[in-house]
Amino acid sequence: MIVALQIIQIILSITIIGLVLMQSKGSGLGSAFGDAGGVYRTRRGVEQILHQATIGLAIIFSLMSLFSVIYISN
């Protein structure tokens, strides 16, 4: 059971990394230092789906981590 939880966490983490990298397409190094470009954009279409999927997988990853800590400690 512990091995299955670890494999699921690895798969979730790799998926989250991929989603985050796909979202940051088009943003330059300047945005890392606070240069947002001064334009407010709303997410539409695929960007919104990627954003929501990232949030959902991050929540699932956090819950799986808590569950595995509780399961291993007992």
N, C-alpha and C positions, 0 to 999 in steps of 0.2 A: 504494500500500500504506500509506503514511504517513497519507494522508487517511482511509482506512478505519479505521485504528487510532484516530485522533482522534475519529471519529464514534462508534465503539464506546465509547470512554472517556466521551464526553459523555452518551451514552444511559445507560451504567452509573451515572454520577454523579447524573444526574437521578432515576433509579430509586432509588438509595440515599437520596437526600434525601427522596423521597416516602415510602419505608418508615420512615425515622427519624421523620418527622413523624406518620405514622399510629401509631407506637408511643407517642409521648409524649402521646397523647390522655388527658386526665384527670389529668395531673400539673400541679400548680400552680407558681407562681413560688417557693414555699417550698422545693420539692425542689431547685431550682437552688442554694440556699444550704445544703444539708445536712439539711433537715427532711424525712426520709423517711416520717414519719408513724408510725413504730414498729411497723408491721405488715409481716410477711414474707409475700409472696405468691409462689406458683409460677405460671409462665406455663402457660396451658392453651389448647388449641384454636387459634384464629386468632392470638392473641398469640404463641404458641410458633412458629407457622409464619412470622409476620412477623419474629420475632427470628432464626430460623435462616436465613431468606432474606437478611436484612441481613448476617449474618456471611458467608454464601456469596458474595454479590455484592461485599462488601468485599474478600474474598480474591481473587476474580476480577479486580477493579479493580486491586488491588496487583500481581498477576502481569502484567496487561496493561500497566501502567505500566512495570514493569521490562523487559518484552519490548520496548516501544517505545523505551526509552532505549538498550537494547542494539542494536536494529535501526537506529536513527538514527545511533549512533556508528560503526557499521561502514560 
